[in-house]
C-alpha cells in the first residue's frame, strides 16, 4: 500500500480513526437527545390533540369560533345602544348656572335666584324666582342656541353665562 493516502499524512492514521470514532460517538449522543426531545414533543402533541374528557381539538376550535361570533354580535348591539344613549344625552340637561340675589331692597338672605338649564346644543330654559314679603314670582324664559328672544336681567345674564362656560 505504498500509494495509499494514509501514507501521505503527516500524523499517524490511528489518530484519524480515533478522532472519527469520537465524532461518531458525539453524533450518536446528539441523535439520542433529539429522539428523546421528539418523544416529549409527541407526548405533548398527543395530549393536546386528545383534549380534556376526550374532547377533540376540532370541537374546541369550533366552540371558540362560535363564541367569537356571539361576542361580535353583542359588540354590535352594544355599539348601537351606545349610539342611542349618546343621541339621547345630547337632549338632556347638561349645563347649569345659578345666581342667587336679593330681588328687593330690605330683603336679606338672597332668597331670589336665576337658574339656567341647558342641553348640549345650548337650548333650554332660564328660570327666575323673585321672593318678596308678599309672595314669590316665578318667570321662565326659553333659551335657544345660548340666547333668549326676551330681554334678560343682569342676574339672568350671569346665570346664562355660568351655564355656557
N, CA, C and O atoms as a DFTB+ gen file, in Angstrom:
660 C
 N C O
     1  1       0.808      -1.164       0.000
     2  2       0.000       0.000       0.000
     3  2       0.864       1.245       0.000
     4  3       0.713       2.134       0.838
     5  1       1.689       1.280      -0.875
     6  2       2.600       2.415      -0.922
     7  2       1.939       3.647      -1.522
     8  3       2.373       4.765      -1.245
     9  1       0.927       3.478      -2.316
    10  2       0.249       4.608      -2.937
    11  2      -0.969       5.070      -2.129
    12  3      -1.760       5.847      -2.665
    13  1      -1.164       4.660      -0.922
    14  2      -2.323       4.976      -0.094
    15  2      -2.244       6.431       0.376
    16  3      -1.161       6.983       0.573
    17  1      -3.405       7.024       0.547
    18  2      -3.496       8.395       1.034
    19  2      -3.023       8.469       2.467
    20  3      -2.451       9.474       2.888
    21  1      -3.259       7.408       3.219
    22  2      -2.873       7.401       4.624
    23  2      -1.364       7.548       4.795
    24  3      -0.900       8.068       5.809
    25  1      -0.607       7.097       3.817
    26  2       0.844       7.214       3.909
    27  2       1.303       8.664       3.740
    28  3       2.368       9.039       4.230
    29  1       0.502       9.477       3.048
    30  2       0.880      10.867       2.798
    31  2       0.558      11.795       3.972
    32  3       0.965      12.957       3.967
    33  1      -0.160      11.300       4.966
    34  2      -0.499      12.132       6.120
    35  2       0.728      12.406       6.950
    36  3       1.664      11.606       6.975
    37  1       0.725      13.547       7.638
    38  2       1.848      13.939       8.467
    39  2       1.735      13.375       9.873
    40  3       2.635      13.569      10.690
    41  1       0.620      12.665      10.173
    42  2       0.433      12.077      11.501
    43  2      -0.014      10.634      11.338
    44  3      -0.301      10.167      10.236
    45  1      -0.063       9.957      12.448
    46  2      -0.408       8.536      12.452
    47  2      -1.895       8.374      12.128
    48  3      -2.720       9.062      12.728
    49  1      -2.263       7.487      11.197
    50  2      -3.667       7.287      10.817
    51  2      -4.518       6.798      11.982
    52  3      -5.741       6.931      11.923
    53  1      -3.935       6.244      13.028
    54  2      -4.707       5.784      14.180
    55  2      -5.390       6.974      14.847
    56  3      -6.512       6.850      15.340
    57  1      -4.715       8.130      14.866
    58  2      -5.338       9.331      15.429
    59  2      -6.569       9.735      14.623
    60  3      -7.562      10.178      15.200
    61  1      -6.520       9.596      13.347
    62  2      -7.643       9.910      12.485
    63  2      -8.815       8.997      12.803
    64  3      -9.955       9.455      12.885
    65  1      -8.548       7.723      12.982
    66  2      -9.600       6.759      13.281
    67  2     -10.185       7.053      14.668
    68  3     -11.402       6.994      14.845
    69  1      -9.340       7.366      15.644
    70  2      -9.822       7.696      16.989
    71  2     -10.674       8.973      16.933
    72  3     -11.726       9.031      17.570
    73  1     -10.244       9.983      16.192
    74  2     -10.991      11.242      16.056
    75  2     -12.350      11.006      15.425
    76  3     -13.355      11.560      15.872
    77  1     -12.381      10.178      14.377
    78  2     -13.657       9.880      13.722
    79  2     -14.566       9.079      14.651
    80  3     -15.783       9.262      14.628
    81  1     -13.997       8.202      15.463
    82  2     -14.792       7.438      16.434
    83  2     -15.420       8.360      17.481
    84  3     -16.592       8.205      17.826
    85  1     -14.616       9.347      18.000
    86  2     -15.136      10.305      18.979
    87  2     -16.238      11.148      18.351
    88  3     -17.264      11.398      18.983
    89  1     -16.032      11.587      17.113
    90  2     -17.042      12.360      16.399
    91  2     -18.318      11.553      16.225
    92  3     -19.417      12.077      16.407
    93  1     -18.179      10.274      15.871
    94  2     -19.349       9.395      15.726
    95  2     -20.076       9.240      17.048
    96  3     -21.306       9.237      17.082
    97  1     -19.324       9.110      18.144
    98  2     -19.930       8.987      19.468
    99  2     -20.701      10.257      19.839
   100  3     -21.803      10.174      20.382
   101  1     -20.132      11.424      19.552
   102  2     -20.812      12.701      19.832
   103  2     -22.089      12.802      19.013
   104  3     -23.123      13.237      19.522
   105  1     -22.024      12.405      17.758
   106  2     -23.204      12.444      16.899
   107  2     -24.265      11.455      17.376
   108  3     -25.459      11.746      17.294
   109  1     -23.848      10.298      17.870
   110  2     -24.787       9.315      18.396
   111  2     -25.507       9.869      19.630
   112  3     -26.713       9.683      19.789
   113  1     -24.756      10.548      20.498
   114  2     -25.371      11.166      21.680
   115  2     -26.365      12.255      21.252
   116  3     -27.453      12.352      21.819
   117  1     -26.004      13.063      20.269
   118  2     -26.897      14.116      19.772
   119  2     -28.172      13.519      19.198
   120  3     -29.255      14.063      19.414
   121  1     -28.068      12.414      18.475
   122  2     -29.247      11.751      17.907
   123  2     -30.147      11.225      19.024
   124  3     -31.370      11.342      18.944
   125  1     -29.542      10.642      20.070
   126  2     -30.332      10.116      21.187
   127  2     -31.070      11.255      21.902
   128  3     -32.237      11.106      22.267
   129  1     -30.391      12.389      22.101
   130  2     -31.036      13.554      22.727
   131  2     -32.192      14.037      21.860
   132  3     -33.267      14.338      22.380
   133  1     -31.991      14.116      20.556
   134  2     -33.053      14.558      19.635
   135  2     -34.239      13.598      19.671
   136  3     -35.390      14.033      19.651
   137  1     -33.966      12.311      19.724
   138  2     -35.054      11.323      19.787
   139  2     -35.849      11.515      21.086
   140  3     -37.078      11.452      21.071
   141  1     -35.154      11.750      22.210
   142  2     -35.836      11.987      23.489
   143  2     -36.704      13.224      23.447
   144  3     -37.837      13.209      23.927
   145  1     -36.189      14.280      22.884
   146  2     -36.972      15.519      22.786
   147  2     -38.172      15.337      21.852
   148  3     -39.249      15.875      22.107
   149  1     -37.984      14.593      20.790
   150  2     -39.077      14.323      19.860
   151  2     -40.185      13.537      20.544
   152  3     -41.367      13.795      20.318
   153  1     -39.794      12.556      21.399
   154  2     -40.790      11.775      22.132
   155  2     -41.570      12.682      23.088
   156  3     -42.792      12.565      23.181
   157  1     -40.888      13.579      23.797
   158  2     -41.573      14.512      24.691
   159  2     -42.529      15.412      23.923
   160  3     -43.653      15.652      24.364
   161  1     -42.088      15.904      22.789
   162  2     -42.926      16.743      21.949
   163  2     -44.138      15.974      21.449
   164  3     -45.245      16.510      21.403
   165  1     -43.928      14.717      21.075
   166  2     -45.036      13.895      20.604
   167  2     -46.050      13.674      21.722
   168  3     -47.256      13.707      21.478
   169  1     -45.571      13.448      22.952
   170  2     -46.483      13.263      24.082
   171  2     -47.328      14.524      24.297
   172  3     -48.536      14.437      24.517
   173  1     -46.695      15.677      24.233
   174  2     -47.434      16.930      24.397
   175  2     -48.437      17.131      23.268
   176  3     -49.568      17.556      23.503
   177  1     -48.029      16.831      22.069
   178  2     -48.913      16.956      20.905
   179  2     -50.103      16.010      21.045
   180  3     -51.240      16.397      20.776
   181  1     -49.849      14.790      21.459
   182  2     -50.909      13.793      21.624
   183  2     -51.902      14.248      22.696
   184  3     -53.113      14.137      22.507
   185  1     -51.388      14.761      23.827
   186  2     -52.273      15.253      24.881
   187  2     -53.081      16.454      24.396
   188  3     -54.256      16.586      24.741
   189  1     -52.470      17.328      23.603
   190  2     -53.150      18.495      23.066
   191  2     -54.254      18.089      22.102
   192  3     -55.342      18.664      22.121
   193  1     -53.981      17.112      21.272
   194  2     -54.965      16.686      20.281
   195  2     -56.124      15.929      20.930
   196  3     -57.252      16.001      20.443
   197  1     -55.870      15.220      21.998
   198  2     -56.941      14.487      22.666
   199  2     -57.849      15.438      23.436
   200  3     -59.065      15.249      23.447
   201  1     -57.291      16.443      24.071
   202  2     -58.074      17.399      24.825
   203  2     -58.565      16.821      26.132
   204  3     -58.242      15.690      26.497
   205  1     -59.363      17.629      26.837
   206  2     -59.894      17.198      28.118
   207  2     -61.152      16.375      27.888
   208  3     -61.944      16.675      26.995
   209  1     -61.331      15.345      28.689
   210  2     -62.514      14.496      28.641
   211  2     -62.791      13.985      27.224
   212  3     -63.938      13.985      26.777
   213  1     -61.788      13.569      26.550
   214  2     -61.880      13.001      25.201
   215  2     -62.494      13.994      24.201
   216  3     -63.092      13.586      23.205
   217  1     -62.348      15.267      24.466
   218  2     -62.869      16.296      23.586
   219  2     -61.845      16.563      22.491
   220  3     -60.665      16.757      22.781
   221  1     -62.274      16.576      21.264
   222  2     -61.315      16.759      20.167
   223  2     -60.947      18.228      20.001
   224  3     -61.688      19.124      20.406
   225  1     -59.809      18.447      19.410
   226  2     -59.337      19.802      19.167
   227  2     -60.275      20.533      18.204
   228  3     -60.527      21.727      18.371
   229  1     -60.779      19.841      17.225
   230  2     -61.676      20.458      16.257
   231  2     -62.942      20.980      16.932
   232  3     -63.399      22.083      16.633
   233  1     -63.512      20.180      17.849
   234  2     -64.703      20.628      18.566
   235  2     -64.404      21.881      19.380
   236  3     -65.215      22.806      19.430
   237  1     -63.250      21.906      20.010
   238  2     -62.861      23.053      20.829
   239  2     -62.700      24.302      19.961
   240  3     -63.141      25.386      20.342
   241  1     -62.074      24.149      18.807
   242  2     -61.888      25.288      17.896
   243  2     -63.239      25.794      17.399
   244  3     -63.444      27.004      17.307
   245  1     -64.163      24.890      17.078
   246  2     -65.495      25.297      16.613
   247  2     -66.254      26.045      17.710
   248  3     -66.968      27.008      17.430
   249  1     -66.097      25.600      18.955
   250  2     -66.730      26.304      20.074
   251  2     -66.175      27.721      20.196
   252  3     -66.918      28.679      20.406
   253  1     -64.856      27.831      20.060
   254  2     -64.231      29.156      20.165
   255  2     -64.706      30.077      19.042
   256  3     -64.940      31.264      19.269
   257  1     -64.848      29.541      17.846
   258  2     -65.327      30.348      16.716
   259  2     -66.755      30.804      16.980
   260  3     -67.094      31.953      16.698
   261  1     -67.596      29.927      17.516
   262  2     -68.981      30.282      17.835
   263  2     -69.018      31.361      18.923
   264  3     -69.817      32.295      18.847
   265  1     -68.156      31.231      19.929
   266  2     -68.080      32.238      20.981
   267  2     -67.665      33.595      20.421
   268  3     -68.195      34.630      20.825
   269  1     -66.726      33.585      19.501
   270  2     -66.270      34.834      18.878
   271  2     -67.407      35.480      18.083
   272  3     -67.570      36.700      18.110
   273  1     -68.194      34.659      17.374
   274  2     -69.334      35.199      16.620
   275  2     -70.344      35.831      17.570
   276  3     -70.868      36.911      17.294
   277  1     -70.622      35.155      18.699
   278  2     -71.568      35.705      19.672
   279  2     -71.062      37.008      20.267
   280  3     -71.828      37.956      20.439
   281  1     -69.771      37.058      20.582
   282  2     -69.189      38.290      21.118
   283  2     -69.256      39.424      20.099
   284  3     -69.479      40.579      20.461
   285  1     -69.062      39.090      18.827
   286  2     -69.130      40.097      17.774
   287  2     -70.550      40.663      17.670
   288  3     -70.728      41.871      17.510
   289  1     -71.561      39.786      17.762
   290  2     -72.952      40.251      17.721
   291  2     -73.261      41.137      18.928
   292  3     -73.908      42.175      18.790
   293  1     -72.800      40.728      20.106
   294  2     -73.003      41.540      21.306
   295  2     -72.304      42.884      21.172
   296  3     -72.838      43.908      21.597
   297  1     -71.109      42.886      20.581
   298  2     -70.371      44.128      20.387
   299  2     -71.160      45.085      19.509
   300  3     -71.256      46.274      19.815
   301  1     -71.728      44.573      18.411
   302  2     -72.516      45.430      17.520
   303  2     -73.755      45.970      18.232
   304  3     -74.086      47.146      18.086
   305  1     -74.439      45.126      18.999
   306  2     -75.633      45.602      19.706
   307  2     -75.248      46.620      20.779
   308  3     -75.979      47.586      20.997
   309  1     -74.108      46.417      21.454
   310  2     -73.652      47.394      22.446
   311  2     -73.311      48.727      21.792
   312  3     -73.623      49.788      22.333
   313  1     -72.668      48.672      20.625
   314  2     -72.345      49.917      19.919
   315  2     -73.607      50.661      19.521
   316  3     -73.666      51.885      19.638
   317  1     -74.626      49.932      19.049
   318  2     -75.894      50.570      18.686
   319  2     -76.551      51.201      19.912
   320  3     -77.086      52.307      19.834
   321  1     -76.509      50.493      21.045
   322  2     -77.092      51.031      22.273
   323  2     -76.348      52.285      22.723
   324  3     -76.969      53.248      23.172
   325  1     -75.039      52.275      22.607
   326  2     -74.244      53.447      22.997
   327  2     -74.566      54.633      22.096
   328  3     -74.657      55.764      22.574
   329  1     -74.740      54.389      20.791
   330  2     -75.109      55.480      19.881
   331  2     -76.452      56.070      20.265
   332  3     -76.622      57.290      20.254
   333  1     -77.424      55.203      20.610
   334  2     -78.743      55.686      21.013
   335  2     -78.649      56.485      22.309
   336  3     -79.302      57.520      22.445
   337  1     -77.854      56.023      23.250
   338  2     -77.680      56.750      24.516
   339  2     -77.035      58.109      24.270
   340  3     -77.461      59.113      24.842
   341  1     -76.016      58.145      23.427
   342  2     -75.353      59.420      23.130
   343  2     -76.316      60.395      22.459
   344  3     -76.280      61.595      22.732
   345  1     -77.178      59.879      21.579
   346  2     -78.151      60.745      20.909
   347  2     -79.139      61.306      21.929
   348  3     -79.521      62.474      21.862
   349  1     -79.547      60.460      22.871
   350  2     -80.464      60.910      23.916
   351  2     -79.785      61.905      24.849
   352  3     -80.404      62.882      25.270
   353  1     -78.519      61.664      25.173
   354  2     -77.793      62.542      26.093
   355  2     -77.642      63.964      25.550
   356  3     -77.537      64.917      26.322
   357  1     -77.631      64.106      24.233
   358  2     -77.484      65.437      23.653
   359  2     -78.668      66.329      24.006
   360  3     -78.551      67.554      24.011
   361  1     -79.823      65.702      24.304
   362  2     -81.027      66.473      24.602
   363  2     -81.296      66.584      26.100
   364  3     -82.304      67.163      26.504
   365  1     -80.412      66.040      26.919
   366  2     -80.618      66.114      28.366
   367  2     -79.966      67.370      28.932
   368  3     -79.136      68.006      28.283
   369  1     -80.359      67.709      30.151
   370  2     -79.783      68.875      30.831
   371  2     -78.347      68.558      31.213
   372  3     -78.088      67.640      31.991
   373  1     -77.419      69.323      30.663
   374  2     -76.010      69.073      30.915
   375  2     -75.293      70.281      31.513
   376  3     -74.235      70.147      32.126
   377  1     -75.871      71.441      31.329
   378  2     -75.201      72.663      31.790
   379  2     -76.170      73.446      32.684
   380  3     -77.352      73.592      32.372
   381  1     -75.638      73.941      33.798
   382  2     -76.475      74.730      34.705
   383  2     -75.687      75.914      35.239
   384  3     -74.479      75.844      35.468
   385  1     -76.399      76.972      35.423
   386  2     -75.811      78.150      36.039
   387  2     -76.804      78.734      37.035
   388  3     -77.969      78.938      36.695
   389  1     -76.364      79.004      38.248
   390  2     -77.237      79.504      39.307
   391  2     -76.648      80.791      39.884
   392  3     -75.463      80.870      40.206
   393  1     -77.513      81.786      40.001
   394  2     -77.120      83.053      40.624
   395  2     -78.187      83.394      41.664
   396  3     -79.369      83.513      41.341
   397  1     -77.752      83.549      42.918
   398  2     -78.659      83.963      43.995
   399  2     -78.493      85.460      44.211
   400  3     -77.392      86.000      44.105
   401  1     -79.620      86.129      44.520
   402  2     -79.558      87.574      44.700
   403  2     -80.742      88.049      45.539
   404  3     -81.682      87.297      45.796
   405  1     -80.675      89.295      45.955
   406  2     -81.797      89.940      46.644
   407  2     -82.577      90.730      45.609
   408  3     -82.050      91.672      45.017
   409  1     -83.837      90.348      45.385
   410  2     -84.637      90.992      44.348
   411  2     -85.129      92.377      44.784
   412  3     -85.245      93.286      43.963
   413  1     -85.414      92.528      46.066
   414  2     -85.960      93.793      46.543
   415  2     -85.111      94.312      47.705
   416  3     -84.557      93.533      48.480
   417  1     -85.020      95.623      47.811
   418  2     -84.248      96.231      48.896
   419  2     -84.915      95.891      50.228
   420  3     -86.140      95.844      50.338
   421  1     -84.089      95.660      51.214
   422  2     -84.598      95.366      52.535
   423  2     -84.860      93.881      52.757
   424  3     -85.196      93.475      53.870
   425  1     -84.712      93.078      51.732
   426  2     -84.896      91.618      51.854
   427  2     -83.506      91.007      51.972
   428  3     -82.673      91.201      51.087
   429  1     -83.247      90.291      53.020
   430  2     -81.939      89.674      53.189
   431  2     -81.970      88.190      52.850
   432  3     -83.033      87.632      52.576
   433  1     -80.825      87.565      52.869
   434  2     -80.720      86.120      52.693
   435  2     -80.642      85.638      51.255
   436  3     -80.556      84.435      51.007
   437  1     -80.669      86.538      50.332
   438  2     -80.599      86.183      48.914
   439  2     -81.562      85.039      48.584
   440  3     -81.138      83.973      48.137
   441  1     -82.838      85.266      48.803
   442  2     -83.879      84.259      48.579
   443  2     -84.240      84.110      47.107
   444  3     -84.786      83.081      46.708
   445  1     -83.949      85.107      46.308
   446  2     -84.267      85.046      44.884
   447  2     -83.121      84.375      44.140
   448  3     -81.976      84.365      44.594
   449  1     -83.469      83.810      42.971
   450  2     -82.417      83.156      42.179
   451  2     -82.778      83.153      40.705
   452  3     -83.945      83.248      40.325
   453  1     -81.741      83.041      39.889
   454  2     -81.887      82.843      38.444
   455  2     -81.142      81.546      38.111
   456  3     -79.969      81.393      38.449
   457  1     -81.836      80.615      37.444
   458  2     -81.271      79.297      37.140
   459  2     -81.388      79.037      35.648
   460  3     -82.487      79.041      35.094
   461  1     -80.254      78.811      35.002
   462  2     -80.224      78.465      33.577
   463  2     -79.916      76.975      33.454
   464  3     -78.937      76.490      34.021
   465  1     -80.758      76.247      32.708
   466  2     -80.579      74.804      32.490
   467  2     -80.538      74.591      30.975
   468  3     -81.500      74.891      30.268
   469  1     -79.390      74.059      30.482
   470  2     -79.187      73.921      29.040
   471  2     -78.772      72.508      28.671
   472  3     -78.229      71.766      29.491
   473  1     -79.042      72.145      27.399
   474  2     -78.564      70.862      26.877
   475  2     -77.249      71.082      26.133
   476  3     -76.652      72.155      26.223
   477  1     -76.799      70.058      25.395
   478  2     -75.501      70.146      24.726
   479  2     -75.477      71.220      23.638
   480  3     -74.431      71.816      23.382
   481  1     -76.617      71.469      22.997
   482  2     -76.685      72.488      21.941
   483  2     -77.041      73.874      22.487
   484  3     -77.398      74.769      21.720
   485  1     -76.945      74.054      23.803
   486  2     -77.238      75.322      24.472
   487  2     -78.693      75.745      24.318
   488  3     -78.997      76.934      24.232
   489  1     -79.584      74.765      24.283
   490  2     -81.017      75.020      24.295
   491  2     -81.548      74.631      25.666
   492  3     -81.074      73.670      26.272
   493  1     -82.540      75.382      26.156
   494  2     -83.104      75.031      27.449
   495  2     -84.001      76.121      27.987
   496  3     -84.738      76.766      27.242
   497  1     -83.929      76.318      29.295
   498  2     -84.817      77.261      29.964
   499  2     -84.034      78.048      31.015
   500  3     -83.066      77.560      31.599
   501  1     -84.490      79.285      31.233
   502  2     -83.929      80.106      32.289
   503  2     -85.080      80.425      33.236
   504  3     -86.082      81.011      32.826
   505  1     -84.937      80.045      34.486
   506  2     -85.981      80.248      35.489
   507  2     -85.500      81.325      36.452
   508  3     -84.384      81.277      36.970
   509  1     -86.387      82.307      36.675
   510  2     -86.072      83.394      37.598
   511  2     -87.146      83.400      38.679
   512  3     -88.324      83.601      38.386
   513  1     -86.742      83.180      39.927
   514  2     -87.678      83.199      41.058
   515  2     -87.338      84.404      41.930
   516  3     -86.246      84.500      42.489
   517  1     -88.306      85.327      42.034
   518  2     -88.089      86.525      42.834
   519  2     -88.989      86.446      44.067
   520  3     -90.213      86.385      43.956
   521  1     -88.361      86.449      45.241
   522  2     -89.087      86.357      46.505
   523  2     -89.253      87.755      47.109
   524  3     -88.318      88.555      47.155
   525  1     -90.463      88.011      47.564
   526  2     -90.738      89.262      48.270
   527  2     -91.513      88.920      49.538
   528  3     -91.774      87.751      49.823
   529  1     -91.873      89.940      50.286
   530  2     -92.628      89.687      51.521
   531  2     -94.051      89.241      51.211
   532  3     -94.665      88.535      52.010
   533  1     -94.565      89.635      50.091
   534  2     -95.941      89.294      49.729
   535  2     -96.047      87.922      49.069
   536  3     -97.114      87.309      49.107
   537  1     -94.957      87.422      48.460
   538  2     -95.029      86.136      47.772
   539  2     -93.794      85.893      46.915
   540  3     -92.757      86.540      47.061
   541  1     -93.957      84.932      46.018
   542  2     -92.849      84.553      45.132
   543  2     -93.340      84.656      43.692
   544  3     -94.425      84.182      43.356
   545  1     -92.539      85.271      42.867
   546  2     -92.863      85.411      41.451
   547  2     -91.881      84.560      40.657
   548  3     -90.667      84.658      40.840
   549  1     -92.413      83.734      39.781
   550  2     -91.575      82.799      39.031
   551  2     -91.733      83.076      37.544
   552  3     -92.849      83.144      37.027
   553  1     -90.602      83.234      36.863
   554  2     -90.597      83.510      35.429
   555  2     -89.724      82.481      34.723
   556  3     -88.670      82.099      35.231
   557  1     -90.165      82.038      33.555
   558  2     -89.386      81.097      32.750
   559  2     -89.194      81.700      31.367
   560  3     -90.131      82.231      30.771
   561  1     -87.978      81.611      30.872
   562  2     -87.661      82.141      29.544
   563  2     -86.956      81.055      28.740
   564  3     -86.058      80.376      29.239
   565  1     -87.372      80.905      27.504
   566  2     -86.780      79.877      26.639
   567  2     -85.421      80.354      26.125
   568  3     -85.250      81.508      25.731
   569  1     -84.459      79.425      26.144
   570  2     -83.119      79.703      25.631
   571  2     -82.898      78.805      24.416
   572  3     -83.046      77.586      24.503
   573  1     -82.544      79.413      23.284
   574  2     -82.272      78.662      22.059
   575  2     -80.901      79.091      21.542
   576  3     -80.672      80.263      21.244
   577  1     -79.996      78.118      21.444
   578  2     -78.649      78.417      20.948
   579  2     -77.873      79.348      21.863
   580  3     -76.982      80.063      21.404
   581  1     -78.195      79.351      23.137
   582  2     -77.453      80.161      24.091
   583  2     -77.960      81.582      24.228
   584  3     -77.355      82.378      24.948
   585  1     -79.069      81.932      23.549
   586  2     -79.616      83.282      23.644
   587  2     -81.130      83.210      23.867
   588  3     -81.762      82.178      23.641
   589  1     -81.687      84.336      24.317
   590  2     -83.123      84.428      24.551
   591  2     -83.688      85.567      23.708
   592  3     -83.025      86.585      23.508
   593  1     -84.912      85.395      23.215
   594  2     -85.572      86.465      22.464
   595  2     -86.074      87.544      23.417
   596  3     -86.245      88.700      23.031
   597  1     -86.307      87.148      24.673
   598  2     -86.786      88.078      25.689
   599  2     -85.573      88.693      26.384
   600  3     -84.577      88.010      26.622
   601  1     -85.659      89.965      26.703
   602  2     -84.567      90.660      27.371
   603  2     -84.319      90.045      28.738
   604  3     -85.255      89.763      29.486
   605  1     -83.048      89.840      29.053
   606  2     -82.662      89.206      30.309
   607  2     -82.181      90.244      31.312
   608  3     -81.580      91.251      30.939
   609  1     -82.450      89.990      32.585
   610  2     -81.935      90.863      33.640
   611  2     -80.452      90.576      33.844
   612  3     -79.899      89.637      33.271
   613  1     -79.829      91.397      34.663
   614  2     -78.397      91.228      34.934
   615  2     -78.129      89.860      35.552
   616  3     -77.183      89.178      35.159
   617  1     -78.962      89.451      36.523
   618  2     -78.783      88.160      37.188
   619  2     -79.020      86.994      36.225
   620  3     -78.311      85.989      36.270
   621  1     -80.014      87.137      35.362
   622  2     -80.316      86.083      34.381
   623  2     -79.171      85.936      33.387
   624  3     -78.796      84.819      33.030
   625  1     -78.614      87.061      32.937
   626  2     -77.482      87.004      32.029
   627  2     -76.283      86.324      32.686
   628  3     -75.563      85.565      32.037
   629  1     -76.069      86.597      33.979
   630  2     -74.954      85.987      34.700
   631  2     -75.169      84.474      34.838
   632  3     -74.226      83.699      34.677
   633  1     -76.410      84.051      35.135
   634  2     -76.709      82.615      35.239
   635  2     -76.505      81.929      33.899
   636  3     -75.967      80.823      33.846
   637  1     -76.934      82.578      32.802
   638  2     -76.755      82.013      31.461
   639  2     -75.279      81.911      31.123
   640  3     -74.842      80.912      30.553
   641  1     -74.508      82.931      31.468
   642  2     -73.077      82.925      31.212
   643  2     -72.387      81.764      31.964
   644  3     -71.510      81.093      31.421
   645  1     -72.803      81.547      33.219
   646  2     -72.248      80.445      34.009
   647  2     -72.560      79.095      33.362
   648  3     -71.713      78.203      33.316
   649  1     -73.786      78.963      32.866
   650  2     -74.171      77.689      32.235
   651  2     -73.406      77.449      30.932
   652  3     -73.066      76.313      30.604
   653  1     -73.142      78.513      30.206
   654  2     -72.452      78.379      28.926
   655  2     -70.954      78.133      29.098
   656  3     -70.320      77.593      28.191
   657  1     -70.381      78.506      30.217
   658  2     -68.934      78.343      30.389
   659  2     -68.591      76.978      30.970
   660  3     -67.417      76.674      31.180
